[in-house]
């Protein structure tokens, strides 16, 4: 009987882990293909919660990648000025807006900003993250413990690599690519 109880506990634990893992998977649809993102709620619970909330409400749909620097990162998520299908869309203001929700306090972790990491964009104030985020093209250790990393691309990084790059230096993009949709899997 003891062996059956242990077996039941092990099976339940494995199934529960898979359910929790699936609950924290997101699908980012780009014109190039689908990107699967694994979120880290145990490391940055408030950033993950906000990201999922905005994504599942469709707030990231049609939002442009306004700052894309070759060999560094692709930034998006300005819901206010970056939604190309909104009357408030303004390419000259994209990157200065966020959502109507309050800013999020920094959640610096031991997650390294390696290729494929998703991290919260912010101003000079570490507690100013709101809706914007970026995806690292390459390792960026100078961002470690300076920005709140909350997820990682686990499939489809080749599609992220195809996002239209911006001007050298500033990374500002004319006629930028956009998120088609972003939702929980």
mmCIF file of the C-alpha atoms, coordinates in Angstrom:
data_MODEL
# 
_entry.id   MODEL 
# 
loop_
_atom_site.group_PDB 
_atom_site.id 
_atom_site.type_symbol 
_atom_site.label_atom_id 
_atom_site.label_alt_id 
_atom_site.label_comp_id 
_atom_site.label_asym_id 
_atom_site.label_entity_id 
_atom_site.label_seq_id 
_atom_site.pdbx_PDB_ins_code 
_atom_site.Cartn_x 
_atom_site.Cartn_y 
_atom_site.Cartn_z 
_atom_site.occupancy 
_atom_site.B_iso_or_equiv 
_atom_site.pdbx_formal_charge 
_atom_site.auth_seq_id 
_atom_site.auth_comp_id 
_atom_site.auth_asym_id 
_atom_site.auth_atom_id 
_atom_site.pdbx_PDB_model_num 
ATOM 1   C CA . UNK A 1 1   ? 0.000  0.000  0.000   1.00 0.00 ? 1   UNK A CA 1 
ATOM 2   C CA . UNK A 1 2   ? 2.883  2.350  0.806   1.00 0.00 ? 2   UNK A CA 1 
ATOM 3   C CA . UNK A 1 3   ? 4.384  1.803  -2.656  1.00 0.00 ? 3   UNK A CA 1 
ATOM 4   C CA . UNK A 1 4   ? 1.067  2.623  -4.320  1.00 0.00 ? 4   UNK A CA 1 
ATOM 5   C CA . UNK A 1 5   ? 0.799  5.824  -2.280  1.00 0.00 ? 5   UNK A CA 1 
ATOM 6   C CA . UNK A 1 6   ? 4.313  6.874  -3.276  1.00 0.00 ? 6   UNK A CA 1 
ATOM 7   C CA . UNK A 1 7   ? 3.597  6.055  -6.920  1.00 0.00 ? 7   UNK A CA 1 
ATOM 8   C CA . UNK A 1 8   ? 0.389  8.116  -6.777  1.00 0.00 ? 8   UNK A CA 1 
ATOM 9   C CA . UNK A 1 9   ? 2.268  11.082 -5.263  1.00 0.00 ? 9   UNK A CA 1 
ATOM 10  C CA . UNK A 1 10  ? 4.978  10.915 -7.935  1.00 0.00 ? 10  UNK A CA 1 
ATOM 11  C CA . UNK A 1 11  ? 2.468  10.703 -10.794 1.00 0.00 ? 11  UNK A CA 1 
ATOM 12  C CA . UNK A 1 12  ? 0.380  13.556 -9.347  1.00 0.00 ? 12  UNK A CA 1 
ATOM 13  C CA . UNK A 1 13  ? 3.497  15.713 -8.922  1.00 0.00 ? 13  UNK A CA 1 
ATOM 14  C CA . UNK A 1 14  ? 4.573  15.122 -12.520 1.00 0.00 ? 14  UNK A CA 1 
ATOM 15  C CA . UNK A 1 15  ? 1.117  15.924 -13.897 1.00 0.00 ? 15  UNK A CA 1 
ATOM 16  C CA . UNK A 1 16  ? 0.802  19.031 -11.725 1.00 0.00 ? 16  UNK A CA 1 
ATOM 17  C CA . UNK A 1 17  ? 4.248  20.259 -12.854 1.00 0.00 ? 17  UNK A CA 1 
ATOM 18  C CA . UNK A 1 18  ? 3.246  19.841 -16.513 1.00 0.00 ? 18  UNK A CA 1 
ATOM 19  C CA . UNK A 1 19  ? -0.011 21.747 -15.935 1.00 0.00 ? 19  UNK A CA 1 
ATOM 20  C CA . UNK A 1 20  ? 1.795  24.596 -14.213 1.00 0.00 ? 20  UNK A CA 1 
ATOM 21  C CA . UNK A 1 21  ? 4.440  24.689 -16.968 1.00 0.00 ? 21  UNK A CA 1 
ATOM 22  C CA . UNK A 1 22  ? 1.756  24.783 -19.687 1.00 0.00 ? 22  UNK A CA 1 
ATOM 23  C CA . UNK A 1 23  ? -0.063 27.555 -17.812 1.00 0.00 ? 23  UNK A CA 1 
ATOM 24  C CA . UNK A 1 24  ? 3.051  29.711 -18.190 1.00 0.00 ? 24  UNK A CA 1 
ATOM 25  C CA . UNK A 1 25  ? 3.568  29.258 -21.923 1.00 0.00 ? 25  UNK A CA 1 
ATOM 26  C CA . UNK A 1 26  ? 2.734  32.075 -24.311 1.00 0.00 ? 26  UNK A CA 1 
ATOM 27  C CA . UNK A 1 27  ? 2.470  32.150 -28.089 1.00 0.00 ? 27  UNK A CA 1 
ATOM 28  C CA . UNK A 1 28  ? 3.774  35.275 -29.820 1.00 0.00 ? 28  UNK A CA 1 
ATOM 29  C CA . UNK A 1 29  ? 2.572  35.334 -33.433 1.00 0.00 ? 29  UNK A CA 1 
ATOM 30  C CA . UNK A 1 30  ? 4.798  37.205 -35.849 1.00 0.00 ? 30  UNK A CA 1 
ATOM 31  C CA . UNK A 1 31  ? 4.441  37.416 -39.627 1.00 0.00 ? 31  UNK A CA 1 
ATOM 32  C CA . UNK A 1 32  ? 7.473  35.119 -39.835 1.00 0.00 ? 32  UNK A CA 1 
ATOM 33  C CA . UNK A 1 33  ? 6.081  32.374 -37.567 1.00 0.00 ? 33  UNK A CA 1 
ATOM 34  C CA . UNK A 1 34  ? 5.062  31.508 -34.015 1.00 0.00 ? 34  UNK A CA 1 
ATOM 35  C CA . UNK A 1 35  ? 7.335  32.044 -31.024 1.00 0.00 ? 35  UNK A CA 1 
ATOM 36  C CA . UNK A 1 36  ? 6.810  30.049 -27.822 1.00 0.00 ? 36  UNK A CA 1 
ATOM 37  C CA . UNK A 1 37  ? 7.704  31.817 -24.576 1.00 0.00 ? 37  UNK A CA 1 
ATOM 38  C CA . UNK A 1 38  ? 8.151  30.160 -21.164 1.00 0.00 ? 38  UNK A CA 1 
ATOM 39  C CA . UNK A 1 39  ? 7.402  32.536 -18.290 1.00 0.00 ? 39  UNK A CA 1 
ATOM 40  C CA . UNK A 1 40  ? 9.116  32.475 -14.882 1.00 0.00 ? 40  UNK A CA 1 
ATOM 41  C CA . UNK A 1 41  ? 6.424  33.317 -12.278 1.00 0.00 ? 41  UNK A CA 1 
ATOM 42  C CA . UNK A 1 42  ? 8.572  32.004 -9.447  1.00 0.00 ? 42  UNK A CA 1 
ATOM 43  C CA . UNK A 1 43  ? 11.257 34.592 -10.298 1.00 0.00 ? 43  UNK A CA 1 
ATOM 44  C CA . UNK A 1 44  ? 9.221  37.655 -11.339 1.00 0.00 ? 44  UNK A CA 1 
ATOM 45  C CA . UNK A 1 45  ? 5.588  37.033 -10.330 1.00 0.00 ? 45  UNK A CA 1 
ATOM 46  C CA . UNK A 1 46  ? 4.346  40.607 -10.820 1.00 0.00 ? 46  UNK A CA 1 
ATOM 47  C CA . UNK A 1 47  ? 5.902  41.000 -14.261 1.00 0.00 ? 47  UNK A CA 1 
ATOM 48  C CA . UNK A 1 48  ? 4.530  37.617 -15.379 1.00 0.00 ? 48  UNK A CA 1 
ATOM 49  C CA . UNK A 1 49  ? 1.072  38.472 -14.055 1.00 0.00 ? 49  UNK A CA 1 
ATOM 50  C CA . UNK A 1 50  ? 1.015  41.817 -15.897 1.00 0.00 ? 50  UNK A CA 1 
ATOM 51  C CA . UNK A 1 51  ? 2.387  40.306 -19.126 1.00 0.00 ? 51  UNK A CA 1 
ATOM 52  C CA . UNK A 1 52  ? -0.225 37.530 -19.135 1.00 0.00 ? 52  UNK A CA 1 
ATOM 53  C CA . UNK A 1 53  ? -3.033 39.924 -18.213 1.00 0.00 ? 53  UNK A CA 1 
ATOM 54  C CA . UNK A 1 54  ? -2.259 42.353 -21.046 1.00 0.00 ? 54  UNK A CA 1 
ATOM 55  C CA . UNK A 1 55  ? -1.581 39.560 -23.535 1.00 0.00 ? 55  UNK A CA 1 
ATOM 56  C CA . UNK A 1 56  ? -4.759 37.628 -22.800 1.00 0.00 ? 56  UNK A CA 1 
ATOM 57  C CA . UNK A 1 57  ? -6.796 40.853 -23.110 1.00 0.00 ? 57  UNK A CA 1 
ATOM 58  C CA . UNK A 1 58  ? -5.343 41.306 -26.616 1.00 0.00 ? 58  UNK A CA 1 
ATOM 59  C CA . UNK A 1 59  ? -3.544 44.515 -25.634 1.00 0.00 ? 59  UNK A CA 1 
ATOM 60  C CA . UNK A 1 60  ? -0.315 43.509 -27.403 1.00 0.00 ? 60  UNK A CA 1 
ATOM 61  C CA . UNK A 1 61  ? -2.026 42.675 -30.714 1.00 0.00 ? 61  UNK A CA 1 
ATOM 62  C CA . UNK A 1 62  ? -0.770 44.948 -33.530 1.00 0.00 ? 62  UNK A CA 1 
ATOM 63  C CA . UNK A 1 63  ? 1.827  46.620 -31.288 1.00 0.00 ? 63  UNK A CA 1 
ATOM 64  C CA . UNK A 1 64  ? 5.016  47.447 -33.201 1.00 0.00 ? 64  UNK A CA 1 
ATOM 65  C CA . UNK A 1 65  ? 8.640  46.573 -32.462 1.00 0.00 ? 65  UNK A CA 1 
ATOM 66  C CA . UNK A 1 66  ? 9.713  50.204 -32.229 1.00 0.00 ? 66  UNK A CA 1 
ATOM 67  C CA . UNK A 1 67  ? 13.338 49.758 -31.146 1.00 0.00 ? 67  UNK A CA 1 
ATOM 68  C CA . UNK A 1 68  ? 15.338 46.913 -32.651 1.00 0.00 ? 68  UNK A CA 1 
ATOM 69  C CA . UNK A 1 69  ? 19.113 46.896 -32.381 1.00 0.00 ? 69  UNK A CA 1 
ATOM 70  C CA . UNK A 1 70  ? 21.045 44.326 -34.423 1.00 0.00 ? 70  UNK A CA 1 
ATOM 71  C CA . UNK A 1 71  ? 22.919 41.926 -32.129 1.00 0.00 ? 71  UNK A CA 1 
ATOM 72  C CA . UNK A 1 72  ? 21.246 43.306 -28.999 1.00 0.00 ? 72  UNK A CA 1 
ATOM 73  C CA . UNK A 1 73  ? 17.447 43.262 -28.631 1.00 0.00 ? 73  UNK A CA 1 
ATOM 74  C CA . UNK A 1 74  ? 13.962 43.898 -30.048 1.00 0.00 ? 74  UNK A CA 1 
ATOM 75  C CA . UNK A 1 75  ? 11.690 46.134 -27.944 1.00 0.00 ? 75  UNK A CA 1 
ATOM 76  C CA . UNK A 1 76  ? 7.898  46.331 -28.119 1.00 0.00 ? 76  UNK A CA 1 
ATOM 77  C CA . UNK A 1 77  ? 4.875  46.575 -25.847 1.00 0.00 ? 77  UNK A CA 1 
ATOM 78  C CA . UNK A 1 78  ? 3.930  50.267 -25.935 1.00 0.00 ? 78  UNK A CA 1 
ATOM 79  C CA . UNK A 1 79  ? 0.180  49.714 -25.776 1.00 0.00 ? 79  UNK A CA 1 
ATOM 80  C CA . UNK A 1 80  ? -0.671 53.419 -25.723 1.00 0.00 ? 80  UNK A CA 1 
ATOM 81  C CA . UNK A 1 81  ? 1.212  54.724 -28.781 1.00 0.00 ? 81  UNK A CA 1 
ATOM 82  C CA . UNK A 1 82  ? 2.462  51.521 -30.424 1.00 0.00 ? 82  UNK A CA 1 
ATOM 83  C CA . UNK A 1 83  ? -0.757 49.803 -31.494 1.00 0.00 ? 83  UNK A CA 1 
ATOM 84  C CA . UNK A 1 84  ? -0.753 50.246 -35.265 1.00 0.00 ? 84  UNK A CA 1 
ATOM 85  C CA . UNK A 1 85  ? -4.534 49.718 -35.453 1.00 0.00 ? 85  UNK A CA 1 
ATOM 86  C CA . UNK A 1 86  ? -5.347 52.332 -32.780 1.00 0.00 ? 86  UNK A CA 1 
ATOM 87  C CA . UNK A 1 87  ? -6.228 55.987 -33.416 1.00 0.00 ? 87  UNK A CA 1 
ATOM 88  C CA . UNK A 1 88  ? -3.534 56.838 -30.813 1.00 0.00 ? 88  UNK A CA 1 
ATOM 89  C CA . UNK A 1 89  ? -0.784 55.173 -32.885 1.00 0.00 ? 89  UNK A CA 1 
ATOM 90  C CA . UNK A 1 90  ? 2.108  57.598 -33.199 1.00 0.00 ? 90  UNK A CA 1 
ATOM 91  C CA . UNK A 1 91  ? 5.452  56.289 -34.397 1.00 0.00 ? 91  UNK A CA 1 
ATOM 92  C CA . UNK A 1 92  ? 7.251  59.359 -33.049 1.00 0.00 ? 92  UNK A CA 1 
ATOM 93  C CA . UNK A 1 93  ? 5.871  58.688 -29.529 1.00 0.00 ? 93  UNK A CA 1 
ATOM 94  C CA . UNK A 1 94  ? 6.154  54.894 -29.509 1.00 0.00 ? 94  UNK A CA 1 
ATOM 95  C CA . UNK A 1 95  ? 8.345  53.864 -26.591 1.00 0.00 ? 95  UNK A CA 1 
ATOM 96  C CA . UNK A 1 96  ? 7.080  56.599 -24.282 1.00 0.00 ? 96  UNK A CA 1 
ATOM 97  C CA . UNK A 1 97  ? 3.754  54.979 -23.398 1.00 0.00 ? 97  UNK A CA 1 
ATOM 98  C CA . UNK A 1 98  ? 2.473  52.031 -21.457 1.00 0.00 ? 98  UNK A CA 1 
ATOM 99  C CA . UNK A 1 99  ? -0.851 50.732 -20.198 1.00 0.00 ? 99  UNK A CA 1 
ATOM 100 C CA . UNK A 1 100 ? -3.427 52.357 -17.911 1.00 0.00 ? 100 UNK A CA 1 
ATOM 101 C CA . UNK A 1 101 ? -2.213 50.112 -15.080 1.00 0.00 ? 101 UNK A CA 1 
ATOM 102 C CA . UNK A 1 102 ? 0.281  51.292 -12.436 1.00 0.00 ? 102 UNK A CA 1 
ATOM 103 C CA . UNK A 1 103 ? 3.994  50.687 -12.930 1.00 0.00 ? 103 UNK A CA 1 
ATOM 104 C CA . UNK A 1 104 ? 5.565  47.524 -11.526 1.00 0.00 ? 104 UNK A CA 1 
ATOM 105 C CA . UNK A 1 105 ? 8.345  47.433 -8.934  1.00 0.00 ? 105 UNK A CA 1 
ATOM 106 C CA . UNK A 1 106 ? 11.606 45.896 -10.124 1.00 0.00 ? 106 UNK A CA 1 
ATOM 107 C CA . UNK A 1 107 ? 12.024 42.139 -9.663  1.00 0.00 ? 107 UNK A CA 1 
ATOM 108 C CA . UNK A 1 108 ? 15.732 41.664 -10.274 1.00 0.00 ? 108 UNK A CA 1 
ATOM 109 C CA . UNK A 1 109 ? 16.686 37.990 -10.305 1.00 0.00 ? 109 UNK A CA 1 
ATOM 110 C CA . UNK A 1 110 ? 19.568 35.636 -10.954 1.00 0.00 ? 110 UNK A CA 1 
ATOM 111 C CA . UNK A 1 111 ? 18.323 35.088 -14.533 1.00 0.00 ? 111 UNK A CA 1 
ATOM 112 C CA . UNK A 1 112 ? 21.066 36.051 -16.979 1.00 0.00 ? 112 UNK A CA 1 
ATOM 113 C CA . UNK A 1 113 ? 20.102 38.154 -19.983 1.00 0.00 ? 113 UNK A CA 1 
ATOM 114 C CA . UNK A 1 114 ? 21.087 35.488 -22.492 1.00 0.00 ? 114 UNK A CA 1 
ATOM 115 C CA . UNK A 1 115 ? 19.849 35.024 -26.044 1.00 0.00 ? 115 UNK A CA 1 
ATOM 116 C CA . UNK A 1 116 ? 16.060 34.661 -26.028 1.00 0.00 ? 116 UNK A CA 1 
ATOM 117 C CA . UNK A 1 117 ? 15.421 36.187 -22.592 1.00 0.00 ? 117 UNK A CA 1 
ATOM 118 C CA . UNK A 1 118 ? 12.289 38.346 -22.247 1.00 0.00 ? 118 UNK A CA 1 
ATOM 119 C CA . UNK A 1 119 ? 12.777 41.303 -19.922 1.00 0.00 ? 119 UNK A CA 1 
ATOM 120 C CA . UNK A 1 120 ? 10.813 44.372 -18.863 1.00 0.00 ? 120 UNK A CA 1 
ATOM 121 C CA . UNK A 1 121 ? 11.710 47.667 -20.512 1.00 0.00 ? 121 UNK A CA 1 
ATOM 122 C CA . UNK A 1 122 ? 11.699 50.708 -18.244 1.00 0.00 ? 122 UNK A CA 1 
ATOM 123 C CA . UNK A 1 123 ? 12.960 54.272 -17.855 1.00 0.00 ? 123 UNK A CA 1 
ATOM 124 C CA . UNK A 1 124 ? 15.920 55.221 -15.648 1.00 0.00 ? 124 UNK A CA 1 
ATOM 125 C CA . UNK A 1 125 ? 13.708 54.453 -12.638 1.00 0.00 ? 125 UNK A CA 1 
ATOM 126 C CA . UNK A 1 126 ? 14.037 50.712 -11.884 1.00 0.00 ? 126 UNK A CA 1 
ATOM 127 C CA . UNK A 1 127 ? 10.405 50.681 -10.695 1.00 0.00 ? 127 UNK A CA 1 
ATOM 128 C CA . UNK A 1 128 ? 8.936  52.132 -13.901 1.00 0.00 ? 128 UNK A CA 1 
ATOM 129 C CA . UNK A 1 129 ? 8.215  48.979 -15.921 1.00 0.00 ? 129 UNK A CA 1 
ATOM 130 C CA . UNK A 1 130 ? 4.648  48.872 -17.197 1.00 0.00 ? 130 UNK A CA 1 
ATOM 131 C CA . UNK A 1 131 ? 3.829  47.092 -20.472 1.00 0.00 ? 131 UNK A CA 1 
ATOM 132 C CA . UNK A 1 132 ? 6.952  47.326 -22.620 1.00 0.00 ? 132 UNK A CA 1 
ATOM 133 C CA . UNK A 1 133 ? 9.373  44.430 -22.941 1.00 0.00 ? 133 UNK A CA 1 
ATOM 134 C CA . UNK A 1 134 ? 12.320 43.311 -25.011 1.00 0.00 ? 134 UNK A CA 1 
ATOM 135 C CA . UNK A 1 135 ? 13.747 40.060 -26.346 1.00 0.00 ? 135 UNK A CA 1 
ATOM 136 C CA . UNK A 1 136 ? 17.529 39.604 -26.348 1.00 0.00 ? 136 UNK A CA 1 
ATOM 137 C CA . UNK A 1 137 ? 19.125 38.621 -29.680 1.00 0.00 ? 137 UNK A CA 1 
ATOM 138 C CA . UNK A 1 138 ? 22.413 37.808 -27.947 1.00 0.00 ? 138 UNK A CA 1 
ATOM 139 C CA . UNK A 1 139 ? 23.779 37.559 -24.419 1.00 0.00 ? 139 UNK A CA 1 
ATOM 140 C CA . UNK A 1 140 ? 23.699 40.947 -22.654 1.00 0.00 ? 140 UNK A CA 1 
ATOM 141 C CA . UNK A 1 141 ? 25.312 40.426 -19.218 1.00 0.00 ? 141 UNK A CA 1 
ATOM 142 C CA . UNK A 1 142 ? 25.432 44.194 -18.561 1.00 0.00 ? 142 UNK A CA 1 
ATOM 143 C CA . UNK A 1 143 ? 21.619 44.022 -18.096 1.00 0.00 ? 143 UNK A CA 1 
ATOM 144 C CA . UNK A 1 144 ? 21.770 41.323 -15.391 1.00 0.00 ? 144 UNK A CA 1 
ATOM 145 C CA . UNK A 1 145 ? 20.241 42.480 -12.091 1.00 0.00 ? 145 UNK A CA 1 
ATOM 146 C CA . UNK A 1 146 ? 19.439 45.822 -13.755 1.00 0.00 ? 146 UNK A CA 1 
ATOM 147 C CA . UNK A 1 147 ? 16.284 44.764 -15.606 1.00 0.00 ? 147 UNK A CA 1 
ATOM 148 C CA . UNK A 1 148 ? 13.509 42.347 -14.624 1.00 0.00 ? 148 UNK A CA 1 
ATOM 149 C CA . UNK A 1 149 ? 13.862 39.196 -16.733 1.00 0.00 ? 149 UNK A CA 1 
ATOM 150 C CA . UNK A 1 150 ? 10.620 37.214 -16.635 1.00 0.00 ? 150 UNK A CA 1 
ATOM 151 C CA . UNK A 1 151 ? 10.623 34.741 -19.530 1.00 0.00 ? 151 UNK A CA 1 
ATOM 152 C CA . UNK A 1 152 ? 12.520 33.045 -22.332 1.00 0.00 ? 152 UNK A CA 1 
ATOM 153 C CA . UNK A 1 153 ? 11.898 32.075 -25.933 1.00 0.00 ? 153 UNK A CA 1 
ATOM 154 C CA . UNK A 1 154 ? 11.892 28.267 -26.006 1.00 0.00 ? 154 UNK A CA 1 
ATOM 155 C CA . UNK A 1 155 ? 10.830 27.808 -29.627 1.00 0.00 ? 155 UNK A CA 1 
ATOM 156 C CA . UNK A 1 156 ? 10.890 30.043 -32.698 1.00 0.00 ? 156 UNK A CA 1 
ATOM 157 C CA . UNK A 1 157 ? 13.885 32.265 -31.926 1.00 0.00 ? 157 UNK A CA 1 
ATOM 158 C CA . UNK A 1 158 ? 14.697 32.129 -35.637 1.00 0.00 ? 158 UNK A CA 1 
ATOM 159 C CA . UNK A 1 159 ? 11.503 34.166 -36.211 1.00 0.00 ? 159 UNK A CA 1 
ATOM 160 C CA . UNK A 1 160 ? 12.545 36.746 -33.603 1.00 0.00 ? 160 UNK A CA 1 
ATOM 161 C CA . UNK A 1 161 ? 15.866 37.059 -35.452 1.00 0.00 ? 161 UNK A CA 1 
ATOM 162 C CA . UNK A 1 162 ? 13.908 38.083 -38.578 1.00 0.00 ? 162 UNK A CA 1 
ATOM 163 C CA . UNK A 1 163 ? 12.263 41.141 -36.955 1.00 0.00 ? 163 UNK A CA 1 
ATOM 164 C CA . UNK A 1 164 ? 13.107 44.253 -38.978 1.00 0.00 ? 164 UNK A CA 1 
ATOM 165 C CA . UNK A 1 165 ? 16.157 46.007 -37.505 1.00 0.00 ? 165 UNK A CA 1 
ATOM 166 C CA . UNK A 1 166 ? 16.301 49.715 -36.787 1.00 0.00 ? 166 UNK A CA 1 
ATOM 167 C CA . UNK A 1 167 ? 18.850 52.431 -37.376 1.00 0.00 ? 167 UNK A CA 1 
ATOM 168 C CA . UNK A 1 168 ? 22.335 51.706 -36.069 1.00 0.00 ? 168 UNK A CA 1 
ATOM 169 C CA . UNK A 1 169 ? 22.724 53.197 -32.613 1.00 0.00 ? 169 UNK A CA 1 
ATOM 170 C CA . UNK A 1 170 ? 19.160 54.271 -31.758 1.00 0.00 ? 170 UNK A CA 1 
ATOM 171 C CA . UNK A 1 171 ? 17.439 51.183 -33.104 1.00 0.00 ? 171 UNK A CA 1 
ATOM 172 C CA . UNK A 1 172 ? 14.420 53.232 -34.168 1.00 0.00 ? 172 UNK A CA 1 
ATOM 173 C CA . UNK A 1 173 ? 12.493 51.455 -36.910 1.00 0.00 ? 173 UNK A CA 1 
ATOM 174 C CA . UNK A 1 174 ? 10.611 53.034 -39.788 1.00 0.00 ? 174 UNK A CA 1 
ATOM 175 C CA . UNK A 1 175 ? 7.762  50.812 -41.014 1.00 0.00 ? 175 UNK A CA 1 
ATOM 176 C CA . UNK A 1 176 ? 8.288  48.386 -38.086 1.00 0.00 ? 176 UNK A CA 1 
ATOM 177 C CA . UNK A 1 177 ? 7.186  44.774 -37.756 1.00 0.00 ? 177 UNK A CA 1 
ATOM 178 C CA . UNK A 1 178 ? 4.419  44.148 -35.256 1.00 0.00 ? 178 UNK A CA 1 
ATOM 179 C CA . UNK A 1 179 ? 2.984  41.520 -32.946 1.00 0.00 ? 179 UNK A CA 1 
ATOM 180 C CA . UNK A 1 180 ? 0.098  39.798 -34.712 1.00 0.00 ? 180 UNK A CA 1 
ATOM 181 C CA . UNK A 1 181 ? -1.105 38.329 -31.435 1.00 0.00 ? 181 UNK A CA 1 
ATOM 182 C CA . UNK A 1 182 ? 0.214  37.288 -28.041 1.00 0.00 ? 182 UNK A CA 1 
ATOM 183 C CA . UNK A 1 183 ? -1.750 34.855 -25.858 1.00 0.00 ? 183 UNK A CA 1 
ATOM 184 C CA . UNK A 1 184 ? -1.403 32.113 -23.274 1.00 0.00 ? 184 UNK A CA 1 
ATOM 185 C CA . UNK A 1 185 ? -0.985 28.737 -24.932 1.00 0.00 ? 185 UNK A CA 1 
# 
